Amino acid sequence: MTKKQPGEQRPHVLVVEDEESFVDALSVGLDREGFDVTIARDGLEAVSLSEKHHFDVVLLDLMLPKMSGLDVCRSIRSRSSVPIIIVSAKGEEVDMVLMLEIGADDYVTKPYRLRELVARIRAVLRRRRGDDEDNVDEEILQGNIRMDLDARRCFVDGDEIKLRKKEFALLRLLLENPGRVLTREVLIDRVWGSDYVGDTKTLDVHIKRLRTLIEDEPKNPSHITTVRGVGYRYEITKS
């Protein structure tokens, strides 16, 4: 749970959802985690609220009354760079890719765990603040993995593993985006640079080595998984 510190402004989340069971759970859960919440129960209301108020994140259902989530996403993105996380029962990979292409920042399928959703929200907020502010965090903790960012050291189950520079950067990027699919293009651009012109299979080589270091069964990975035709995803450890 995140507690509000004196003078600290809580991130404001616009939840666009028409199912009351999800609305109630999100309102209580996100408030407990340190977020202010505004609810829109249909697409038109979501667009109207987004035009009148500042939000730090939008959680957007796809199936909405009056205006589809697809159109809401396009409308908001046409005039704002606010992070948009799609929350929907639609789990087909093609839907996910489509939403990312029209400007969504992430995609979560129902049913989801609040912990996973909060991790996604915090990840997009970190990316929004930029890499320089991300460096304020001294370490990343994800399951049995701890990354000491200042010392550039990584530990699995308390034992240090030796990572080359690109491997460290790649694992950090995956851990900072738990549960989120990162395309091959995004990973190469963020780790190797936008001007990289080498063989893209170098990414696969680095992923393979990371798996040998952090997975119990590297040939049957449970953490760094492949999303065929798209990229890779770091799976959140089940509790």
Buried (B, 14 or more C-beta within 10 A) or exposed (E): EEEEEEEEEBBBBBBBBBBEEBBEEBBEBBEEBBBBBBBBBBBBBBBEBBEEEEBBBBBBBBBBEBBBBBBBBEBBBEEBEBBBBBBBEBEEEEBBBBBBEEBBBBBBBEEEEBBBBBBBBBBBBBBBEEEEEBEEEEEBEBBBBBBEBEEEBBBBEEEEBEBEEBBBBBBBBBBBBBBBBBBBEBBBEBBBEEEEEEEEEBBEEBBEBBBEBBBEEBEEBEBBEEBEEBBBBBBBEEE
